[in-house]
Amino acid sequence: MGLIRSYFSFVCGTICGVYVAQSYNVPNIEKVAQAAYSMAKQMEERYRKTKTKSMEDFQD
């Protein structure tokens, strides 16, 4: 009985997830994450401070 009780919420969540995925237009999370990563990378490159001579001296 303990095994059924411990996996009950997992099974219910899986069944609900399958139903939602089949019934509704759910976006592909991998594509959304890749788009957000590329946008963040572009923003970082655009607004990154340029290195100056004095900053390079401190890093060595």
CHARMM internal coordinates of N, CA and C (Angstrom, degrees):
IC EDIT
DIST 1 N 1 CA 1.4468
DIST 1 CA 1 C 1.5253
ANGL 1 N 1 CA 1 C 111.45
DIST 1 C 2 N 1.3207
ANGL 1 CA 1 C 2 N 117.28
DIHE 1 N 1 CA 1 C 2 N -31.02
DIST 2 N 2 CA 1.4558
ANGL 1 C 2 N 2 CA 120.46
DIHE 1 CA 1 C 2 N 2 CA -179.77
DIST 2 CA 2 C 1.5138
ANGL 2 N 2 CA 2 C 112.41
DIHE 1 C 2 N 2 CA 2 C -67.03
DIST 2 C 3 N 1.3278
ANGL 2 CA 2 C 3 N 117.06
DIHE 2 N 2 CA 2 C 3 N -34.56
DIST 3 N 3 CA 1.4613
ANGL 2 C 3 N 3 CA 121.26
DIHE 2 CA 2 C 3 N 3 CA -179.98
DIST 3 CA 3 C 1.5267
ANGL 3 N 3 CA 3 C 110.76
DIHE 2 C 3 N 3 CA 3 C -66.47
DIST 3 C 4 N 1.3125
ANGL 3 CA 3 C 4 N 117.07
DIHE 3 N 3 CA 3 C 4 N -42.52
DIST 4 N 4 CA 1.4655
ANGL 3 C 4 N 4 CA 121.06
DIHE 3 CA 3 C 4 N 4 CA 179.10
DIST 4 CA 4 C 1.5254
ANGL 4 N 4 CA 4 C 110.03
DIHE 3 C 4 N 4 CA 4 C -65.66
DIST 4 C 5 N 1.3174
ANGL 4 CA 4 C 5 N 116.62
DIHE 4 N 4 CA 4 C 5 N -41.23
DIST 5 N 5 CA 1.4613
ANGL 4 C 5 N 5 CA 121.08
DIHE 4 CA 4 C 5 N 5 CA -178.52
DIST 5 CA 5 C 1.5270
ANGL 5 N 5 CA 5 C 111.40
DIHE 4 C 5 N 5 CA 5 C -66.15
DIST 5 C 6 N 1.3326
ANGL 5 CA 5 C 6 N 117.18
DIHE 5 N 5 CA 5 C 6 N -36.00
DIST 6 N 6 CA 1.4614
ANGL 5 C 6 N 6 CA 119.61
DIHE 5 CA 5 C 6 N 6 CA -177.95
DIST 6 CA 6 C 1.5231
ANGL 6 N 6 CA 6 C 112.24
DIHE 5 C 6 N 6 CA 6 C -75.40
DIST 6 C 7 N 1.3041
ANGL 6 CA 6 C 7 N 118.98
DIHE 6 N 6 CA 6 C 7 N -28.98
DIST 7 N 7 CA 1.4622
ANGL 6 C 7 N 7 CA 121.61
DIHE 6 CA 6 C 7 N 7 CA -178.41
DIST 7 CA 7 C 1.5209
ANGL 7 N 7 CA 7 C 113.71
DIHE 6 C 7 N 7 CA 7 C -99.68
DIST 7 C 8 N 1.3237
ANGL 7 CA 7 C 8 N 117.99
DIHE 7 N 7 CA 7 C 8 N 1.78
DIST 8 N 8 CA 1.4583
ANGL 7 C 8 N 8 CA 120.94
DIHE 7 CA 7 C 8 N 8 CA -177.05
DIST 8 CA 8 C 1.5237
ANGL 8 N 8 CA 8 C 112.32
DIHE 7 C 8 N 8 CA 8 C -61.69
DIST 8 C 9 N 1.3281
ANGL 8 CA 8 C 9 N 117.50
DIHE 8 N 8 CA 8 C 9 N -47.04
DIST 9 N 9 CA 1.4620
ANGL 8 C 9 N 9 CA 119.87
DIHE 8 CA 8 C 9 N 9 CA -178.73
DIST 9 CA 9 C 1.5308
ANGL 9 N 9 CA 9 C 111.21
DIHE 8 C 9 N 9 CA 9 C -67.73
DIST 9 C 10 N 1.3345
ANGL 9 CA 9 C 10 N 117.89
DIHE 9 N 9 CA 9 C 10 N -35.26
DIST 10 N 10 CA 1.4651
ANGL 9 C 10 N 10 CA 121.08
DIHE 9 CA 9 C 10 N 10 CA 177.15
DIST 10 CA 10 C 1.5270
ANGL 10 N 10 CA 10 C 110.73
DIHE 9 C 10 N 10 CA 10 C -63.97
DIST 10 C 11 N 1.3145
ANGL 10 CA 10 C 11 N 117.35
DIHE 10 N 10 CA 10 C 11 N -44.85
DIST 11 N 11 CA 1.4635
ANGL 10 C 11 N 11 CA 121.11
DIHE 10 CA 10 C 11 N 11 CA -179.59
DIST 11 CA 11 C 1.5247
ANGL 11 N 11 CA 11 C 110.37
DIHE 10 C 11 N 11 CA 11 C -66.36
DIST 11 C 12 N 1.3185
ANGL 11 CA 11 C 12 N 117.72
DIHE 11 N 11 CA 11 C 12 N -42.99
DIST 12 N 12 CA 1.4691
ANGL 11 C 12 N 12 CA 120.41
DIHE 11 CA 11 C 12 N 12 CA 178.56
DIST 12 CA 12 C 1.5243
ANGL 12 N 12 CA 12 C 110.85
DIHE 11 C 12 N 12 CA 12 C -63.11
DIST 12 C 13 N 1.3257
ANGL 12 CA 12 C 13 N 117.65
DIHE 12 N 12 CA 12 C 13 N -41.48
DIST 13 N 13 CA 1.4616
ANGL 12 C 13 N 13 CA 121.06
DIHE 12 CA 12 C 13 N 13 CA 178.20
DIST 13 CA 13 C 1.5156
ANGL 13 N 13 CA 13 C 112.10
DIHE 12 C 13 N 13 CA 13 C -64.46
DIST 13 C 14 N 1.3161
ANGL 13 CA 13 C 14 N 116.70
DIHE 13 N 13 CA 13 C 14 N -39.40
DIST 14 N 14 CA 1.4630
ANGL 13 C 14 N 14 CA 120.72
DIHE 13 CA 13 C 14 N 14 CA 178.08
DIST 14 CA 14 C 1.5185
ANGL 14 N 14 CA 14 C 111.19
DIHE 13 C 14 N 14 CA 14 C -64.89
DIST 14 C 15 N 1.3038
ANGL 14 CA 14 C 15 N 116.54
DIHE 14 N 14 CA 14 C 15 N -44.44
DIST 15 N 15 CA 1.4706
ANGL 14 C 15 N 15 CA 120.54
DIHE 14 CA 14 C 15 N 15 CA 179.95
DIST 15 CA 15 C 1.5273
ANGL 15 N 15 CA 15 C 110.43
DIHE 14 C 15 N 15 CA 15 C -64.13
DIST 15 C 16 N 1.3299
ANGL 15 CA 15 C 16 N 117.47
DIHE 15 N 15 CA 15 C 16 N -43.59
DIST 16 N 16 CA 1.4723
ANGL 15 C 16 N 16 CA 120.63
DIHE 15 CA 15 C 16 N 16 CA 178.28
DIST 16 CA 16 C 1.5297
ANGL 16 N 16 CA 16 C 110.89
DIHE 15 C 16 N 16 CA 16 C -64.85
DIST 16 C 17 N 1.3274
ANGL 16 CA 16 C 17 N 117.37
DIHE 16 N 16 CA 16 C 17 N -39.06
DIST 17 N 17 CA 1.4617
ANGL 16 C 17 N 17 CA 121.08
DIHE 16 CA 16 C 17 N 17 CA 178.64
DIST 17 CA 17 C 1.5136
ANGL 17 N 17 CA 17 C 112.41
DIHE 16 C 17 N 17 CA 17 C -64.10
DIST 17 C 18 N 1.3098
ANGL 17 CA 17 C 18 N 116.61
DIHE 17 N 17 CA 17 C 18 N -41.40
DIST 18 N 18 CA 1.4666
ANGL 17 C 18 N 18 CA 120.50
DIHE 17 CA 17 C 18 N 18 CA 177.84
DIST 18 CA 18 C 1.5263
ANGL 18 N 18 CA 18 C 110.11
DIHE 17 C 18 N 18 CA 18 C -64.37
DIST 18 C 19 N 1.3218
ANGL 18 CA 18 C 19 N 116.83
DIHE 18 N 18 CA 18 C 19 N -43.01
DIST 19 N 19 CA 1.4646
ANGL 18 C 19 N 19 CA 120.30
DIHE 18 CA 18 C 19 N 19 CA 179.18
DIST 19 CA 19 C 1.5235
ANGL 19 N 19 CA 19 C 111.42
DIHE 18 C 19 N 19 CA 19 C -61.39
DIST 19 C 20 N 1.3275
ANGL 19 CA 19 C 20 N 117.30
DIHE 19 N 19 CA 19 C 20 N -46.45
DIST 20 N 20 CA 1.4618
ANGL 19 C 20 N 20 CA 121.21
DIHE 19 CA 19 C 20 N 20 CA -178.95
DIST 20 CA 20 C 1.5213
ANGL 20 N 20 CA 20 C 110.92
DIHE 19 C 20 N 20 CA 20 C -64.65
DIST 20 C 21 N 1.3319
ANGL 20 CA 20 C 21 N 116.97
DIHE 20 N 20 CA 20 C 21 N -41.16
DIST 21 N 21 CA 1.4611
ANGL 20 C 21 N 21 CA 120.66
DIHE 20 CA 20 C 21 N 21 CA -179.42
DIST 21 CA 21 C 1.5228
ANGL 21 N 21 CA 21 C 111.77
DIHE 20 C 21 N 21 CA 21 C -64.61
DIST 21 C 22 N 1.3264
ANGL 21 CA 21 C 22 N 117.33
DIHE 21 N 21 CA 21 C 22 N -34.34
DIST 22 N 22 CA 1.4596
ANGL 21 C 22 N 22 CA 120.29
DIHE 21 CA 21 C 22 N 22 CA -179.18
DIST 22 CA 22 C 1.5266
ANGL 22 N 22 CA 22 C 112.77
DIHE 21 C 22 N 22 CA 22 C -83.04
DIST 22 C 23 N 1.3190
ANGL 22 CA 22 C 23 N 116.98
DIHE 22 N 22 CA 22 C 23 N -29.04
DIST 23 N 23 CA 1.4608
ANGL 22 C 23 N 23 CA 120.29
DIHE 22 CA 22 C 23 N 23 CA -173.07
DIST 23 CA 23 C 1.5262
ANGL 23 N 23 CA 23 C 113.80
DIHE 22 C 23 N 23 CA 23 C -93.30
DIST 23 C 24 N 1.3184
ANGL 23 CA 23 C 24 N 117.64
DIHE 23 N 23 CA 23 C 24 N -27.22
DIST 24 N 24 CA 1.4576
ANGL 23 C 24 N 24 CA 121.22
DIHE 23 CA 23 C 24 N 24 CA -174.12
DIST 24 CA 24 C 1.5217
ANGL 24 N 24 CA 24 C 110.72
DIHE 23 C 24 N 24 CA 24 C -122.50
DIST 24 C 25 N 1.3240
ANGL 24 CA 24 C 25 N 115.89
DIHE 24 N 24 CA 24 C 25 N 161.77
DIST 25 N 25 CA 1.4566
ANGL 24 C 25 N 25 CA 121.72
DIHE 24 CA 24 C 25 N 25 CA 179.09
DIST 25 CA 25 C 1.5313
ANGL 25 N 25 CA 25 C 108.69
DIHE 24 C 25 N 25 CA 25 C -85.89
DIST 25 C 26 N 1.3241
ANGL 25 CA 25 C 26 N 116.01
DIHE 25 N 25 CA 25 C 26 N 91.38
DIST 26 N 26 CA 1.4517
ANGL 25 C 26 N 26 CA 122.22
DIHE 25 CA 25 C 26 N 26 CA -177.67
DIST 26 CA 26 C 1.5248
ANGL 26 N 26 CA 26 C 108.25
DIHE 25 C 26 N 26 CA 26 C -94.42
DIST 26 C 27 N 1.3600
ANGL 26 CA 26 C 27 N 118.83
DIHE 26 N 26 CA 26 C 27 N 129.53
DIST 27 N 27 CA 1.4625
ANGL 26 C 27 N 27 CA 120.16
DIHE 26 CA 26 C 27 N 27 CA -178.56
DIST 27 CA 27 C 1.5241
ANGL 27 N 27 CA 27 C 111.84
DIHE 26 C 27 N 27 CA 27 C -69.14
DIST 27 C 28 N 1.3148
ANGL 27 CA 27 C 28 N 115.00
DIHE 27 N 27 CA 27 C 28 N 153.38
DIST 28 N 28 CA 1.4570
ANGL 27 C 28 N 28 CA 120.85
DIHE 27 CA 27 C 28 N 28 CA 177.61
DIST 28 CA 28 C 1.5324
ANGL 28 N 28 CA 28 C 108.28
DIHE 27 C 28 N 28 CA 28 C -75.84
DIST 28 C 29 N 1.3114
ANGL 28 CA 28 C 29 N 116.64
DIHE 28 N 28 CA 28 C 29 N 115.37
DIST 29 N 29 CA 1.4617
ANGL 28 C 29 N 29 CA 121.97
DIHE 28 CA 28 C 29 N 29 CA -174.34
DIST 29 CA 29 C 1.5245
ANGL 29 N 29 CA 29 C 110.95
DIHE 28 C 29 N 29 CA 29 C -65.00
DIST 29 C 30 N 1.3144
ANGL 29 CA 29 C 30 N 118.28
DIHE 29 N 29 CA 29 C 30 N -35.23
DIST 30 N 30 CA 1.4613
ANGL 29 C 30 N 30 CA 121.07
DIHE 29 CA 29 C 30 N 30 CA -179.01
DIST 30 CA 30 C 1.5311
ANGL 30 N 30 CA 30 C 110.73
DIHE 29 C 30 N 30 CA 30 C -63.30
DIST 30 C 31 N 1.3190
ANGL 30 CA 30 C 31 N 117.36
DIHE 30 N 30 CA 30 C 31 N -42.48
DIST 31 N 31 CA 1.4673
ANGL 30 C 31 N 31 CA 120.54
DIHE 30 CA 30 C 31 N 31 CA 178.92
DIST 31 CA 31 C 1.5199
ANGL 31 N 31 CA 31 C 111.42
DIHE 30 C 31 N 31 CA 31 C -66.79
DIST 31 C 32 N 1.3182
ANGL 31 CA 31 C 32 N 117.13
DIHE 31 N 31 CA 31 C 32 N -39.32
DIST 32 N 32 CA 1.4615
ANGL 31 C 32 N 32 CA 121.07
DIHE 31 CA 31 C 32 N 32 CA 178.76
DIST 32 CA 32 C 1.5284
ANGL 32 N 32 CA 32 C 109.95
DIHE 31 C 32 N 32 CA 32 C -64.58
DIST 32 C 33 N 1.3295
ANGL 32 CA 32 C 33 N 117.07
DIHE 32 N 32 CA 32 C 33 N -42.81
DIST 33 N 33 CA 1.4653
ANGL 32 C 33 N 33 CA 121.10
DIHE 32 CA 32 C 33 N 33 CA -179.94
DIST 33 CA 33 C 1.5299
ANGL 33 N 33 CA 33 C 110.89
DIHE 32 C 33 N 33 CA 33 C -65.44
DIST 33 C 34 N 1.3219
ANGL 33 CA 33 C 34 N 117.69
DIHE 33 N 33 CA 33 C 34 N -41.05
DIST 34 N 34 CA 1.4624
ANGL 33 C 34 N 34 CA 120.48
DIHE 33 CA 33 C 34 N 34 CA 178.57
DIST 34 CA 34 C 1.5194
ANGL 34 N 34 CA 34 C 111.52
DIHE 33 C 34 N 34 CA 34 C -65.20
DIST 34 C 35 N 1.3227
ANGL 34 CA 34 C 35 N 117.09
DIHE 34 N 34 CA 34 C 35 N -39.39
DIST 35 N 35 CA 1.4645
ANGL 34 C 35 N 35 CA 120.67
DIHE 34 CA 34 C 35 N 35 CA 178.03
DIST 35 CA 35 C 1.5271
ANGL 35 N 35 CA 35 C 110.70
DIHE 34 C 35 N 35 CA 35 C -64.90
DIST 35 C 36 N 1.3222
ANGL 35 CA 35 C 36 N 117.20
DIHE 35 N 35 CA 35 C 36 N -41.98
DIST 36 N 36 CA 1.4667
ANGL 35 C 36 N 36 CA 120.54
DIHE 35 CA 35 C 36 N 36 CA 179.10
DIST 36 CA 36 C 1.5219
ANGL 36 N 36 CA 36 C 110.68
DIHE 35 C 36 N 36 CA 36 C -65.98
DIST 36 C 37 N 1.3268
ANGL 36 CA 36 C 37 N 117.26
DIHE 36 N 36 CA 36 C 37 N -39.33
DIST 37 N 37 CA 1.4670
ANGL 36 C 37 N 37 CA 121.02
DIHE 36 CA 36 C 37 N 37 CA 178.77
DIST 37 CA 37 C 1.5241
ANGL 37 N 37 CA 37 C 111.18
DIHE 36 C 37 N 37 CA 37 C -64.41
DIST 37 C 38 N 1.3237
ANGL 37 CA 37 C 38 N 116.90
DIHE 37 N 37 CA 37 C 38 N -43.55
DIST 38 N 38 CA 1.4667
ANGL 37 C 38 N 38 CA 119.30
DIHE 37 CA 37 C 38 N 38 CA -179.32
DIST 38 CA 38 C 1.5301
ANGL 38 N 38 CA 38 C 111.13
DIHE 37 C 38 N 38 CA 38 C -67.69
DIST 38 C 39 N 1.3319
ANGL 38 CA 38 C 39 N 117.55
DIHE 38 N 38 CA 38 C 39 N -36.46
DIST 39 N 39 CA 1.4637
ANGL 38 C 39 N 39 CA 120.02
DIHE 38 CA 38 C 39 N 39 CA 177.25
DIST 39 CA 39 C 1.5234
ANGL 39 N 39 CA 39 C 110.94
DIHE 38 C 39 N 39 CA 39 C -66.66
DIST 39 C 40 N 1.3239
ANGL 39 CA 39 C 40 N 117.36
DIHE 39 N 39 CA 39 C 40 N -40.36
DIST 40 N 40 CA 1.4626
ANGL 39 C 40 N 40 CA 120.81
DIHE 39 CA 39 C 40 N 40 CA 178.45
DIST 40 CA 40 C 1.5264
ANGL 40 N 40 CA 40 C 110.76
DIHE 39 C 40 N 40 CA 40 C -65.64
DIST 40 C 41 N 1.3144
ANGL 40 CA 40 C 41 N 116.71
DIHE 40 N 40 CA 40 C 41 N -38.47
DIST 41 N 41 CA 1.4605
ANGL 40 C 41 N 41 CA 121.08
DIHE 40 CA 40 C 41 N 41 CA 179.01
DIST 41 CA 41 C 1.5286
ANGL 41 N 41 CA 41 C 110.84
DIHE 40 C 41 N 41 CA 41 C -65.76
DIST 41 C 42 N 1.3274
ANGL 41 CA 41 C 42 N 117.27
DIHE 41 N 41 CA 41 C 42 N -41.37
DIST 42 N 42 CA 1.4555
ANGL 41 C 42 N 42 CA 121.10
DIHE 41 CA 41 C 42 N 42 CA 177.40
DIST 42 CA 42 C 1.5262
ANGL 42 N 42 CA 42 C 111.52
DIHE 41 C 42 N 42 CA 42 C -64.18
DIST 42 C 43 N 1.3271
ANGL 42 CA 42 C 43 N 117.36
DIHE 42 N 42 CA 42 C 43 N -41.53
DIST 43 N 43 CA 1.4664
ANGL 42 C 43 N 43 CA 121.29
DIHE 42 CA 42 C 43 N 43 CA 178.82
DIST 43 CA 43 C 1.5269
ANGL 43 N 43 CA 43 C 110.38
DIHE 42 C 43 N 43 CA 43 C -63.77
DIST 43 C 44 N 1.3290
ANGL 43 CA 43 C 44 N 116.94
DIHE 43 N 43 CA 43 C 44 N -40.89
DIST 44 N 44 CA 1.4627
ANGL 43 C 44 N 44 CA 120.09
DIHE 43 CA 43 C 44 N 44 CA 179.40
DIST 44 CA 44 C 1.5180
ANGL 44 N 44 CA 44 C 110.61
DIHE 43 C 44 N 44 CA 44 C -63.74
DIST 44 C 45 N 1.3260
ANGL 44 CA 44 C 45 N 117.60
DIHE 44 N 44 CA 44 C 45 N -45.04
DIST 45 N 45 CA 1.4574
ANGL 44 C 45 N 45 CA 120.98
DIHE 44 CA 44 C 45 N 45 CA -179.36
DIST 45 CA 45 C 1.5265
ANGL 45 N 45 CA 45 C 111.30
DIHE 44 C 45 N 45 CA 45 C -65.87
DIST 45 C 46 N 1.3078
ANGL 45 CA 45 C 46 N 116.97
DIHE 45 N 45 CA 45 C 46 N -34.56
DIST 46 N 46 CA 1.4575
ANGL 45 C 46 N 46 CA 120.62
DIHE 45 CA 45 C 46 N 46 CA -178.33
DIST 46 CA 46 C 1.5283
ANGL 46 N 46 CA 46 C 111.53
DIHE 45 C 46 N 46 CA 46 C -71.80
DIST 46 C 47 N 1.3052
ANGL 46 CA 46 C 47 N 118.31
DIHE 46 N 46 CA 46 C 47 N -40.05
DIST 47 N 47 CA 1.4614
ANGL 46 C 47 N 47 CA 121.42
DIHE 46 CA 46 C 47 N 47 CA -174.03
DIST 47 CA 47 C 1.5259
ANGL 47 N 47 CA 47 C 114.03
DIHE 46 C 47 N 47 CA 47 C -105.14
DIST 47 C 48 N 1.3132
ANGL 47 CA 47 C 48 N 118.38
DIHE 47 N 47 CA 47 C 48 N 10.69
DIST 48 N 48 CA 1.4596
ANGL 47 C 48 N 48 CA 121.58
DIHE 47 CA 47 C 48 N 48 CA 178.76
DIST 48 CA 48 C 1.5207
ANGL 48 N 48 CA 48 C 109.82
DIHE 47 C 48 N 48 CA 48 C -68.77
DIST 48 C 49 N 1.3278
ANGL 48 CA 48 C 49 N 115.64
DIHE 48 N 48 CA 48 C 49 N 138.51
DIST 49 N 49 CA 1.4584
ANGL 48 C 49 N 49 CA 119.81
DIHE 48 CA 48 C 49 N 49 CA 177.66
DIST 49 CA 49 C 1.5203
ANGL 49 N 49 CA 49 C 108.70
DIHE 48 C 49 N 49 CA 49 C -72.31
DIST 49 C 50 N 1.3179
ANGL 49 CA 49 C 50 N 115.99
DIHE 49 N 49 CA 49 C 50 N 142.10
DIST 50 N 50 CA 1.4532
ANGL 49 C 50 N 50 CA 119.86
DIHE 49 CA 49 C 50 N 50 CA 177.95
DIST 50 CA 50 C 1.5235
ANGL 50 N 50 CA 50 C 109.41
DIHE 49 C 50 N 50 CA 50 C -80.73
DIST 50 C 51 N 1.3210
ANGL 50 CA 50 C 51 N 115.92
DIHE 50 N 50 CA 50 C 51 N 147.05
DIST 51 N 51 CA 1.4526
ANGL 50 C 51 N 51 CA 120.23
DIHE 50 CA 50 C 51 N 51 CA 179.25
DIST 51 CA 51 C 1.5260
ANGL 51 N 51 CA 51 C 109.72
DIHE 50 C 51 N 51 CA 51 C -76.99
DIST 51 C 52 N 1.3009
ANGL 51 CA 51 C 52 N 115.19
DIHE 51 N 51 CA 51 C 52 N 138.18
DIST 52 N 52 CA 1.4585
ANGL 51 C 52 N 52 CA 120.54
DIHE 51 CA 51 C 52 N 52 CA 176.78
DIST 52 CA 52 C 1.5178
ANGL 52 N 52 CA 52 C 108.78
DIHE 51 C 52 N 52 CA 52 C -108.66
DIST 52 C 53 N 1.2919
ANGL 52 CA 52 C 53 N 116.34
DIHE 52 N 52 CA 52 C 53 N 170.82
DIST 53 N 53 CA 1.4680
ANGL 52 C 53 N 53 CA 121.75
DIHE 52 CA 52 C 53 N 53 CA -179.20
DIST 53 CA 53 C 1.5298
ANGL 53 N 53 CA 53 C 110.97
DIHE 52 C 53 N 53 CA 53 C -60.80
DIST 53 C 54 N 1.3294
ANGL 53 CA 53 C 54 N 117.56
DIHE 53 N 53 CA 53 C 54 N -41.03
DIST 54 N 54 CA 1.4638
ANGL 53 C 54 N 54 CA 120.36
DIHE 53 CA 53 C 54 N 54 CA -177.99
DIST 54 CA 54 C 1.5278
ANGL 54 N 54 CA 54 C 111.11
DIHE 53 C 54 N 54 CA 54 C -68.54
DIST 54 C 55 N 1.3368
ANGL 54 CA 54 C 55 N 118.90
DIHE 54 N 54 CA 54 C 55 N -33.74
DIST 55 N 55 CA 1.4510
ANGL 54 C 55 N 55 CA 121.19
DIHE 54 CA 54 C 55 N 55 CA 178.57
DIST 55 CA 55 C 1.5231
ANGL 55 N 55 CA 55 C 110.93
DIHE 54 C 55 N 55 CA 55 C -68.75
DIST 55 C 56 N 1.3239
ANGL 55 CA 55 C 56 N 117.66
DIHE 55 N 55 CA 55 C 56 N -36.78
DIST 56 N 56 CA 1.4570
ANGL 55 C 56 N 56 CA 120.60
DIHE 55 CA 55 C 56 N 56 CA 179.12
DIST 56 CA 56 C 1.5145
ANGL 56 N 56 CA 56 C 111.77
DIHE 55 C 56 N 56 CA 56 C -66.73
DIST 56 C 57 N 1.3382
ANGL 56 CA 56 C 57 N 117.45
DIHE 56 N 56 CA 56 C 57 N -33.26
DIST 57 N 57 CA 1.4638
ANGL 56 C 57 N 57 CA 121.11
DIHE 56 CA 56 C 57 N 57 CA 177.86
DIST 57 CA 57 C 1.5288
ANGL 57 N 57 CA 57 C 111.38
DIHE 56 C 57 N 57 CA 57 C -64.49
DIST 57 C 58 N 1.3277
ANGL 57 CA 57 C 58 N 117.70
DIHE 57 N 57 CA 57 C 58 N -37.27
DIST 58 N 58 CA 1.4569
ANGL 57 C 58 N 58 CA 120.89
DIHE 57 CA 57 C 58 N 58 CA -179.46
DIST 58 CA 58 C 1.5196
ANGL 58 N 58 CA 58 C 111.78
DIHE 57 C 58 N 58 CA 58 C -71.42
DIST 58 C 59 N 1.3210
ANGL 58 CA 58 C 59 N 119.34
DIHE 58 N 58 CA 58 C 59 N -29.42
DIST 59 N 59 CA 1.4528
ANGL 58 C 59 N 59 CA 122.21
DIHE 58 CA 58 C 59 N 59 CA -177.94
DIST 59 CA 59 C 1.5082
ANGL 59 N 59 CA 59 C 112.67
DIHE 58 C 59 N 59 CA 59 C -77.28
DIST 59 C 60 N 1.3023
ANGL 59 CA 59 C 60 N 120.01
DIHE 59 N 59 CA 59 C 60 N -24.02
DIST 60 N 60 CA 1.4748
ANGL 59 C 60 N 60 CA 121.94
DIHE 59 CA 59 C 60 N 60 CA -178.12
DIST 60 CA 60 C 1.4886
ANGL 60 N 60 CA 60 C 112.40
DIHE 59 C 60 N 60 CA 60 C -77.52
END
COOR INIT
IC SEED 1 N 1 CA 1 C
IC BUILD
